[in-house]
């Protein structure tokens, strides 16, 4: 009996080992005995249930085994291991990296796409198309403050007109694009136009280029063989003379019966058209006017981001770009100024890195990353020393827009700065002035929210008089200090810019 028990025990162990090693389910036992298969036909189902021998574990089907493999993705879904574009690390110490960024932000670098000026470009393009299809001369005046995208947009429209004419199988255009400041004298513009019409002919005798053009545009025979000409004259206000004759004669060229020129004038002076329109309108040559408004904060931010997209790395913190856009939009809306400020902020970072011997040590960075907490903060911290931060941008803006008012506000004592913040918040509701007593209540609310002990009403009135002496406030006349009318005499943007470096004031002004 013990021998039988040992033999049965040995057989059972071998059966178990065979089950674990065999993948097909056909198990061969010791002593030549065959163990019943796990997978049976349906006709043998009953016999399988009656069989006293059963397998100690169930084998999975090949598909289930594949899906449950540790190397296979969950739920049998095939993973996409294709590489996604990732921004590389920017090294401000690398000369090539700095050169690429400065080039992308340079004023003379034309972006691949001109954003935020689609409506203006569409109007000018439709105007040019209508003139070409009707074979009719016309004039357009594009005006706006400096740095609002006028020249870039006109250059884009010029190429669009050429491409459109080629696509429509129209006669090729003659294009004359010039900057009026490059002319030796104002009347030279007529020589340039005539040279496009008659490149090999020279004016002889006492006839001026302007007279030749007038004669040419009055002759029907000349029209038959001539092409439509697109004239883009930038810095048009340079042509203004005492008698305004040159500018007047230039627009008048589009009124001749057989004129073939489309004139687009560009100038910064918004009122230039108003000064000439009455006279031109009476002569039936009123130009179409397209005004380029100053860029808003969101537009400046979009343009900066569009320019930086060409770079394979992150250069600026988002908050720094937003600060630049907000300040430039409040000051002038000049995109060129925003580009200059960004370049200045990069130079500040460059100088800071030259002066500092070392930044965060490798050990501290590894320790921080190993914690694996706050991923967003981790990215911010790891890139902080390699990107242009908000403090760099604030310093660059301060250098660009520095004014005596900003210096005065920054040099004030804390409580006087709090009074300015309370005035900004109080007058946001549309009020232009208030009393010292009402302003004092707003001041007390800010102090209580920051747990700062407020000063008494007498000292508050005294500080208001100091602000009045410095030109920041205007106080009215009254026997009672609380009843004096107070008006804020500085712009809210200057106060915000002067105090934005302190978190307490930044929160107060939000």
FENPE-V937297 format. One record per pair of residues at least 24 apart in sequence whose ideal C-beta (glycine too) atoms are under 10 Angstrom apart, sorted by the first residue. I is the first residue (numbers start at 1). GAP is how many residues later the second one is. Records with the same first field share a line. If there is no record, write none. Layout:
I = GAP / GAP
This chain:
7 = 24
11 = 24
12 = 44
15 = 38 / 40 / 41
16 = 39 / 40 / 41
19 = 36 / 37 / 38 / 40
20 = 36 / 37
22 = 37
23 = 36 / 39 / 42
24 = 35
25 = 30 / 33 / 34
27 = 28
29 = 24
85 = 227
86 = 226 / 227
87 = 224 / 225 / 226 / 227 / 228 / 296
88 = 223 / 224 / 225 / 226
89 = 223 / 224 / 225 / 293 / 294 / 297 / 298
90 = 221 / 222 / 223 / 224 / 225 / 226 / 293 / 296 / 297 / 298
91 = 222 / 262 / 295
92 = 223 / 254 / 257 / 258 / 260 / 261 / 262 / 293 / 294 / 295 / 296
93 = 257 / 260 / 261 / 293
97 = 214 / 215 / 216 / 218 / 289
98 = 217 / 248 / 249 / 251 / 252
100 = 210 / 211 / 212 / 213 / 215
101 = 206 / 207 / 209 / 210 / 212 / 214 / 215 / 241 / 242 / 245 / 287
102 = 240 / 241 / 244 / 245 / 248
103 = 207 / 208
104 = 200 / 203 / 204 / 205 / 206 / 207 / 211 / 235 / 238 / 239
105 = 199 / 202 / 203 / 206 / 210 / 211 / 233 / 234 / 235 / 236 / 237 / 238 / 240 / 241
106 = 201 / 233 / 234 / 237
107 = 40 / 228 / 229 / 230 / 232 / 233 / 236
108 = 231
109 = 198 / 201 / 230
110 = 41 / 42 / 45 / 46
111 = 38 / 41 / 45 / 192 / 195 / 196 / 198 / 199
112 = 194 / 195 / 197 / 198
113 = 43 / 190 / 193 / 194 / 196
114 = 35 / 38 / 39 / 41 / 42 / 43 / 189 / 192
115 = 34 / 184 / 187 / 188 / 190 / 191 / 192
116 = 32 / 33 / 37 / 179 / 180 / 182 / 183 / 184 / 185 / 186 / 187 / 190 / 219
117 = 31 / 32 / 33 / 35 / 36 / 39 / 40 / 175 / 176 / 178 / 182 / 186
118 = 35
119 = 171
120 = 24 / 28 / 29 / 30 / 33 / 34 / 37 / 170 / 171 / 172 / 173
121 = 28 / 31 / 32 / 33 / 35 / 36 / 39 / 169
122 = 35 / 38
123 = 34 / 165 / 167
124 = 29 / 30 / 32 / 33 / 34 / 36 / 37 / 108 / 140 / 164 / 166
125 = 28 / 31 / 32 / 33 / 35 / 36 / 39
126 = 31
127 = 30 / 34 / 135 / 137 / 160 / 161 / 163
128 = 29 / 30 / 32 / 33 / 36 / 37 / 45 / 100 / 102 / 134 / 136
129 = 31 / 32 / 35 / 36 / 39 / 41
130 = 132
131 = 30 / 97 / 99 / 123 / 129 / 130 / 131 / 132
132 = 29 / 32 / 33 / 36 / 38 / 39 / 41 / 96 / 98 / 128 / 130
133 = 35 / 37
135 = 35 / 36 / 88 / 93 / 123 / 125
136 = 92 / 118 / 123 / 124 / 126
137 = 80 / 91 / 92 / 116 / 117 / 118 / 119 / 120 / 121 / 122 / 123 / 124 / 125 / 126 / 148
138 = 116 / 117 / 121 / 123 / 124 / 125 / 126 / 147 / 149 / 150
139 = 92 / 111 / 112 / 113 / 114 / 115 / 116 / 122 / 123 / 124 / 125 / 126 / 141 / 146 / 147 / 148 / 149
140 = 92 / 114 / 122 / 123 / 124 / 125 / 126 / 147 / 148 / 149 / 150
141 = 95 / 110 / 122 / 123 / 124 / 125 / 126 / 131 / 132 / 135 / 136 / 139 / 145 / 146 / 147 / 148 / 149 / 150
142 = 90 / 92 / 94 / 122 / 123 / 124 / 125 / 131 / 145 / 146 / 147 / 148 / 149 / 150
143 = 93 / 94 / 122 / 123 / 124 / 125 / 126 / 127 / 128 / 129 / 130 / 131 / 146 / 147 / 148 / 149
144 = 122 / 123 / 124 / 125 / 126 / 146 / 147 / 148 / 149 / 150 / 151 / 189
145 = 123 / 124 / 125 / 146 / 147 / 148 / 149 / 150 / 187 / 188 / 189
146 = 122 / 148 / 186 / 187 / 188 / 189 / 190 / 191
147 = 121 / 145 / 147 / 148 / 153 / 181 / 185 / 186 / 187 / 188 / 189 / 190 / 191 / 192 / 193
148 = 120 / 143 / 144 / 145 / 146 / 147 / 151 / 184 / 185 / 186 / 187 / 188
149 = 143 / 146 / 150 / 154 / 186 / 187
150 = 84 / 116 / 117 / 118 / 140 / 141 / 142
151 = 26 / 28 / 81 / 83 / 84 / 115
152 = 183
153 = 113 / 137 / 139
154 = 78 / 79 / 80 / 110 / 111 / 112 / 136
155 = 77 / 79
157 = 73 / 75 / 107
158 = 72 / 74 / 106
161 = 67 / 69 / 101
162 = 68
165 = 63 / 65
170 = 57 / 58
171 = 55 / 56 / 57
172 = 55 / 56
173 = 54 / 55 / 56 / 57 / 87 / 89
174 = 25 / 52 / 53 / 54 / 55 / 56 / 57 / 86 / 87
175 = 52 / 53 / 54 / 55 / 56 / 57 / 87
176 = 53 / 54 / 55 / 56 / 57 / 85 / 87
177 = 53 / 54 / 55 / 56 / 57 / 87
178 = 53 / 54 / 55 / 56 / 57
179 = 53 / 54 / 55 / 56 / 57 / 59 / 87
180 = 53 / 54 / 55 / 56 / 57 / 58 / 59 / 60 / 66 / 67 / 70 / 85 / 86 / 87
181 = 53 / 54 / 56 / 57 / 58
182 = 52 / 53 / 56
183 = 50 / 52 / 55 / 56 / 63
185 = 54 / 56 / 61
186 = 52 / 53 / 54 / 55 / 59 / 60 / 61 / 64
187 = 52 / 54 / 58 / 59 / 62 / 63
188 = 58
189 = 42 / 44 / 47 / 49 / 50 / 57 / 58 / 60 / 61
190 = 24 / 56 / 59 / 60 / 63
192 = 39 / 41
193 = 36 / 38 / 40 / 57 / 60 / 68 / 70
196 = 31 / 33 / 34 / 35 / 65
197 = 25 / 29 / 30 / 32 / 63 / 64
198 = 24 / 28
210 = 35 / 36 / 39 / 40 / 42 / 43
213 = 36 / 37 / 40 / 43 / 46 / 48
214 = 35 / 38 / 39 / 42 / 45
215 = 41
216 = 37 / 40 / 42 / 43 / 44
217 = 35 / 36 / 37 / 38 / 39 / 40 / 41 / 42 / 43 / 44
218 = 38 / 39 / 40 / 41
219 = 37 / 38 / 39
220 = 37 / 38
221 = 37
222 = 36 / 38
223 = 33 / 34 / 35 / 36 / 37
224 = 34
226 = 32 / 33 / 34 / 35
227 = 33
228 = 31 / 32 / 33 / 34
229 = 24 / 30 / 31 / 32 / 33 / 34
230 = 31 / 32 / 33 / 34
231 = 30 / 31 / 32 / 33 / 34
232 = 30 / 31 / 32 / 33 / 34
233 = 30 / 31 / 32 / 33 / 34
234 = 30 / 31 / 32 / 33
235 = 30 / 31 / 32 / 33
236 = 27 / 28 / 29 / 30 / 31 / 32 / 33 / 36 / 37
237 = 28 / 29 / 30 / 31 / 32 / 35
238 = 29
239 = 26 / 28
240 = 27 / 29 / 32 / 35 / 36
244 = 31 / 32 / 35
247 = 25 / 28 / 29 / 33
248 = 28 / 31 / 32 / 35 / 37
251 = 25 / 26 / 28 / 29 / 32 / 34 / 35 / 36
252 = 28 / 31 / 32 / 33
253 = 32
254 = 26 / 31 / 33
255 = 25 / 28 / 29 / 30 / 31
256 = 29
263 = 24
264 = 24 / 26
266 = 24 / 26
268 = 24
292 = 41
293 = 40
294 = 34 / 35 / 37 / 38 / 39 / 40 / 41
295 = 30 / 33 / 34 / 37 / 38 / 39 / 40 / 42 / 43
296 = 29 / 30 / 33 / 37
297 = 25 / 27 / 28 / 29 / 30 / 31 / 32 / 33 / 36
298 = 24 / 27 / 28 / 31
299 = 26 / 30 / 34 / 36
300 = 24 / 25 / 26 / 27 / 28 / 29 / 33 / 34 / 35 / 37 / 38 / 39
301 = 24 / 25 / 27 / 28 / 37
303 = 32 / 35 / 36
304 = 24 / 31 / 34 / 35 / 37 / 38
307 = 28 / 32 / 35
308 = 34
313 = 70 / 73 / 74
314 = 65 / 69 / 72 / 73 / 74
315 = 27 / 30 / 31 / 34 / 71 / 72 / 73
316 = 26 / 29 / 30 / 33 / 71 / 72 / 73 / 74 / 76 / 77
317 = 63 / 66 / 67 / 70 / 71 / 72 / 73 / 74 / 75 / 76
318 = 69 / 72
319 = 61 / 70 / 71 / 74
320 = 25 / 67 / 68 / 69 / 70 / 71 / 72 / 73 / 74 / 76 / 77
321 = 24 / 67 / 69 / 72
322 = 68 / 71
323 = 67 / 68 / 70 / 71 / 73 / 74 / 174 / 177
324 = 64 / 66 / 69 / 70 / 72 / 73 / 76
326 = 71 / 167 / 170 / 171 / 174
327 = 66 / 67 / 69 / 70 / 71 / 73 / 74 / 166 / 169 / 170 / 173
328 = 69 / 72 / 73
329 = 164
330 = 71 / 161 / 162 / 163 / 164 / 166 / 167
331 = 66 / 69 / 70 / 72 / 160 / 162 / 163 / 166
332 = 69
337 = 60 / 63 / 64
338 = 59 / 62
340 = 56 / 60
341 = 52 / 55 / 56 / 58 / 59 / 60
342 = 46 / 50 / 51 / 54
343 = 53
344 = 48 / 49 / 51 / 52 / 53 / 55 / 56
345 = 43 / 44 / 45 / 46 / 47 / 48 / 49 / 50 / 51 / 52 / 54 / 55
346 = 42 / 46 / 47 / 50
347 = 41 / 45 / 49
348 = 40 / 41 / 43 / 44 / 45 / 46 / 47 / 48 / 51
349 = 36 / 37 / 38 / 39 / 40 / 42 / 43 / 44 / 46 / 47
350 = 38 / 42
351 = 41
352 = 33 / 37 / 39 / 40 / 43
353 = 32 / 33
356 = 29
358 = 27
359 = 25 / 26 / 27
360 = 24 / 25
390 = 110 / 111
391 = 110
394 = 103 / 106 / 107
395 = 106
397 = 100 / 103
398 = 99 / 100 / 102 / 103
401 = 92 / 93 / 96
402 = 95
403 = 87 / 88 / 91 / 94 / 95
404 = 67
405 = 65 / 66 / 67 / 84 / 85 / 86 / 89 / 90 / 92 / 93
406 = 84 / 88 / 89 / 91 / 92 / 93
407 = 91
408 = 59 / 62 / 63 / 64 / 82 / 86 / 90
409 = 58 / 61 / 63 / 81 / 85 / 86 / 87 / 88 / 89 / 90 / 96
410 = 87 / 88 / 89 / 91 / 92
411 = 59 / 87
412 = 51 / 54 / 55 / 58 / 60 / 86 / 87
413 = 50 / 53
414 = 38 / 88 / 90 / 91
415 = 28 / 32 / 37 / 38 / 39 / 40 / 44 / 45 / 48
416 = 47 / 48 / 50 / 51 / 54 / 56 / 57
417 = 78 / 81 / 82 / 85 / 87 / 88 / 91
418 = 24 / 25 / 26 / 28 / 29 / 32 / 34 / 36 / 37 / 45 / 81 / 86 / 87 / 90
419 = 24 / 27 / 36 / 41 / 44 / 45 / 47 / 48 / 53 / 54 / 67
420 = 47 / 52 / 53 / 68 / 70 / 72 / 74 / 75 / 78 / 79 / 85 / 88 / 89
421 = 25 / 74 / 75 / 78 / 83 / 84 / 85 / 86 / 87 / 88
422 = 24 / 25 / 86
423 = 41 / 44 / 49 / 50 / 63 / 64 / 65 / 66 / 67 / 69 / 72
424 = 64 / 66 / 67 / 68 / 69 / 71 / 72 / 75 / 81 / 84 / 85
425 = 67 / 83 / 84 / 85
426 = 60 / 62
427 = 59 / 60 / 61 / 65
428 = 64 / 81
431 = 56 / 57
432 = 53 / 55 / 56
433 = 41 / 43 / 52 / 53 / 54 / 55
434 = 50 / 51 / 52 / 53 / 54
435 = 41 / 43 / 45 / 46 / 47 / 48 / 49 / 50 / 51
436 = 24 / 25 / 28 / 29 / 37 / 39 / 40 / 42 / 44 / 45 / 46 / 47 / 48 / 49 / 50
437 = 24 / 43 / 44 / 45 / 46 / 47 / 49
438 = 44 / 48
439 = 25 / 34 / 43 / 45 / 47 / 49
440 = 24 / 41 / 42 / 46
446 = 58 / 59 / 61 / 62
449 = 58 / 59
450 = 54 / 55 / 57 / 58
452 = 52
457 = 24 / 25
461 = 25
